Amino acid sequence: MTIKSDNHMTRILKNYINGQWCESKESRVRDVINPANGQILARVPSGSKDDIDFAAESAHRAFWPWRNTSAPQRIQYLFRMKQIIEANADEIAEICTSECGKTFAESKGEIVRAVENIEVACGIPKLLQSDFSEDIATGIDEFYIRQPLGVGASISPFNFPVMIAFWFMPYAIACGNTYIIKPSEKVPLTMTRIFELFEELKLPEGVLNLVHGGKATVDAILEHPYIRAISFVGSSPVAKYIYQTGTAHGKRVQALGGAKNPVVIMPDADEDTTVKIITDSAYGCAGQRCLAAAIVLTVGKAGEIFTEKLIQASKAKRIGNGMTPGVEIGPVITRESKERIETLIQKGLDNGARLLLDGRKINIPGGEEGNFMGPTILADVDSESEIYKTEIFGPVIILNNVDSLEDAIKLTNQSRHGNAASIFTTNGAAARKFRHDALAGNIGINIGIAAPMAFFPFSGWKESFYGDLHGQSFHAVEFYTQTKVVIERWHDDWTRKF
């Protein structure tokens, strides 16, 4: 798919339903904007209930034939899916960068993560195995089997146009479900291209569907009676809405929300490595990821050791178009996002924070129409202030000093978010205490981005997650299957003549 920026020739994206490309039933569209230069890349339908009705009915019809396809046969499609994505990784990454703003290397990185999940899902013949107990009573055996639910759906965010859908979809279809993906209306081009490439898979019609749209499409997914399971990633308020609405309609829901991830630096931490990892964590993807380092808590003398080093490392970050070699920070997704981040920074300053580094007014040659922000560091931020508690989702670090590890853990645990927390230290006892006491679902020890590999679930606690089972690995398998317990007895008649 060639990306065009001619406003008069820009195409309107189509849905992919029941094995064919089709126009949305909704005539209203919104522009897909390149955040680096403000150019229109495409137009995406606003979506409608009718679109979801068509997709859900198609997926429902496809379910029983797909369910009755053996697991070893189903994963053959996943093997080809992996090959297709890997063979077209550069093209997919370029599209991802053009509509999302992240660097080309970051786009390639999320493709690697997507492929990892496909690889793990290829183990479904083993992952679906269950327990068997012989002779629970004389001559009676008991066991359970896992069976698919029906139609599943995912509602994806803008910040990872490739990866996040693959936390869910490969497992769902490998387990025997049919599926609908709704990409973010801000970044629909990447998944559209992936579906164009996936036509090579020759999946049975209706097994895998793509529907564009905004809130109307989301609400239709939450309410449709054929859709049994919903996976979501986004902000905490929307995650709560998705969870409450979906479960009220009798669906399984896993809704991953926002974050405000603390990073603790002990005085004994390795200086150069710690500074590099933390600044990479905080500013990668322009800070627009749920595992970004948002609050840096230096303990004791670590404040004297690391503050200036963090400032200098932040200043050294190269900002620009994500397709430019050497660029480390691309633009934030929209002009509105940039304005929201700047407003939060100003509120922090009005509330008494100290500005150590200001990235609000930067000049990027050729990027005058882009949504660029430079690294920003605020110190001495009140832990009760809005900017301390709110997910900024931009290249901003809050840098506070505390007296002890216990104080750092207390601040970590009082947050309403609990996606991730990290500590940097060479002391095993300090690391163990933090790992044991910190109330967060993903813990990093000398790791700035505590992102689980695909063979572990992506955890998250408190308002960072609504539900019981997370994405990836065996949690995804459990989420997209239901257990059936079988208790059986066979009466033997050894006198019968055969």
C-alpha positions, 0 to 999 in steps of 0.5 A, a space after each residue: 500500500 503506497 502512502 499518499 498525502 494528496 488531500 484531494 486523492 486520499 482514499 477512504 479505508 474499507 473494512 475487511 469482513 467475511 473474506 472481502 473488502 467492503 465499504 462502511 455503512 457510515 458515510 462520515 469519515 475522519 482524517 488520518 494525520 501524519 503527526 510529524 508533518 500534519 499531512 493527511 494520509 487517508 480517511 477512515 470511516 467513523 463506523 457504525 452498528 451496522 458494520 459490527 452487525 455484519 462482522 459479528 454475523 459473519 464471524 458467528 457463521 464461521 465459528 462452528 466450521 473453524 471450531 471443528 478444524 483441528 488445532 494442528 490445522 489451525 496453527 498452520 495459518 499462524 505459521 504462514 502469518 508469522 512468515 508474512 509479517 516478517 517478510 514485510 516488516 520494513 513496509 509495515 514499520 514504515 506505515 506504522 511510523 508515518 501514522 503513529 510518529 514513533 521511530 522506524 526502529 521502534 516500529 520494527 521493535 513492536 513487530 518483533 513483539 507481535 511475531 513473538 505472540 504468534 510463535 507462542 500461539 503456535 503452541 496451542 496443541 500443547 497449551 490446550 491440554 488439560 488434567 485427567 484424574 482416573 478413578 475418582 471413585 471406583 470405575 469413574 474418571 474425571 477430566 476437563 477440556 477447553 473449548 472456544 467461546 465463539 466470536 472474540 474482538 479486540 479494541 486497540 489503542 493508537 500507540 502500538 498499531 501492530 503489537 497490541 492486537 497480537 497480544 490477543 488475536 493469535 491465541 483467540 483464533 488458534 483456540 478455535 474462535 473467530 475474531 474481529 479487530 478494531 484498530 484505533 481510528 487514529 492509526 488504521 493504516 498499519 492494520 489495514 495493510 496487514 490484512 491486505 497481506 493476510 489475504 495470502 493466508 486464505 483463511 476461511 471466510 469470516 474467521 478474521 475480520 477488520 472493522 474501522 470506527 470510533 465510539 459507535 463501533 466500540 459500543 456496538 462491539 460491547 453490546 452485540 450478542 454474538 461477541 463473547 469476549 473483548 480485549 481492550 487497551 487504552 486509558 483507565 477511564 475508558 478501560 473502566 467503561 469498556 469493562 463495565 459495559 461489556 460485562 453488563 452485557 454478559 461478556 468476558 472482558 480484559 481491559 488494560 488501562 493507563 499507568 504512572 510507572 515509578 522508577 526507583 534509583 538507589 545510591 548504589 545503582 550503576 550510573 551510566 547504565 541506569 541513566 541510559 535505561 531510564 531515559 530510553 524508557 521515559 522518552 521512547 515512543 515519545 513517552 506514549 506507552 503504558 510501560 514508560 518511566 514516568 516518576 523517577 524516585 531517587 533515594 538519599 544520595 542518589 539525588 545528588 548522583 543522578 539528577 544532572 546526569 539525567 538532565 544531560 542525557 535527556 538533552 542529548 536525545 535527538 528529536 525529529 521525524 521517525 523515519 530520519 536515521 538517528 532520531 530517538 524521539 518522534 512526535 506525539 500523536 495529535 496536536 490536542 495531545 501536545 496541548 494537553 501535555 503542555 497544559 499539565 506541565 504548566 499546572 505542575 509549575 503553578 503548583 510549585 514544581 521546579 522545571 529542570 528541563 523544558 521541552 515545550 518550545 522546540 524547533 524541528 526543521 521541516 517539522 513546523 506542522 508536527 506535534 513535537 515535544 522535547 524531553 521535559 523534567 520536573 522536580 519536587 512535584 507534589 505527590 497529591 498534584 494532578 500532574 503527579 497522579 495523571 498519566 501524561 503520555 508524553 516525554 515528561 519525567 517527574 524527578 523527586 528525591 526521597 529519604 529511603 526505599 521504604 518511602 519510595 515503596 510507599 509512594 509507589 503503592 499509594 498510586 491508583 495505577 499499578 501497571 509497572 514499577 522498577 528499581 535500579 540497584 546492585 543490592 539484592 536485598 533492596 531489589 527483593 524487598 521492592 519486588 515483594 512489596 511494590 503493588 504493581 503487576 510488572 516489576 523491573 529489576 535494573 530494567 526500565 521497561 518491564 514488558 513480559 515476553 510473549 510466553 508470560 502474561 502482561 500483568 497489571 494491577 489496580 486501575 491499570 487493569 480491569 478483569 481477571 485474565 491478562 493478555 498473552 500466553 496461558 492467560 490469553 488461552 484461558 480467556 478465550 476458552 471455557 472449561 467443560 468438566 466431564 465425569 464418566 463411567 463405563 459399565 464393563 460386561 466381561 461376559 459379553 460375547 463379541 
